């Protein structure tokens, strides 16, 4: 399993637009082939910082999603809202305790 973490710094005046785009697209993203989990987090002290966490069966499914017309459309609309360049990591979960 691959975990994708993306840090998004959204301009304060664009937070509502970003949240609307996420609300509109989250079901499609989560139901994309190979996507096992999708979560959105907002930083407590800085509401302009968001983090998405998604779990994928493997990297090939993430890449297929990233090459889709849907992703290009959503990313094109989202990147206009940024206050800074996004940061992204693909990681493998080693342990999970609950």
N, C-alpha and C positions, 0 to 999 in steps of 0.2 A: 504494500500500500504506500502511496505517495501522499504527503501532506503539503499543501500549497498555502503559504502565508503571504499576504500582500498588505503592506502598510500604505494607506492613502491619506495624504494631507490635503484636505478640502478647504477651499476659501470659505471663511465664515458665512459670507452671503450666499454661498452655494450649498450649504448643508441640506436644506430642505429639498433642493433639486436632486442631490445625490441620493437622499433617502427615498425619494419618489422613484428614481431609476431602479434602485435596488428592489423596492417593493414590486415594481412592474416586472422585473426580470428574474427574481430569485427562484421561482418555481421552475422556470425553463432551465436555469443553470443546474439546479439540484437534480432535475430529471434528465440531464444530459447523460448519454451513455458513459458508464464508468464512474460517475460522480456518486459517492457514497454518503457525503455529508457536506453541508454548506452552513457556515455561521458568519455573523457580522457582529463586530465588537466596536464600541466607541470608548475612547479614553476618558477617564473620569475628570481629570484636571484640565484637559484640552479637548473640548468637544469637536474640534476640527480634525482630529486624528481618528481614523477608522482602520480596522484590521479585518480582512476576510480570511477565514480558515476554510479550506475545502479538502476533502479526502477523496482520492482517486484510486481506482483499482491498480493502475500503474501509470507511468509517465505517458504512454502512448495515448491513453484516453484524454489526459489533460491537453496534449498537443493537438489531438483531433478537435477538441473543443476550441482551443486557441486559434485554429486555422479556419474556423467556421465563419460564415457571413454574419451570423448572430453575434458572435464575440466582437467582430470588427465594428459592427454598428454600436453595440453597447459601449465598447472601449472608446470609440470615437466621441460619443456623447459625454462619457465620464471624464475623459482626460481634459476636457475644456473647463472642468470645475476645480482642477488642482491648484494648490498654492505652492506645491513643490513636487519634484519628480517622485513617482511611487517607488517603493522598494519591494522586492519579492524574493522569496526563498522557497525552494522545493526541498523538503526534508523527509526523512524516514523516521517514523515513530519507533523508538527503542523500548519504551516502557510506558505503561499507563496504570495508575493506581486509583481505585475509587473507594 
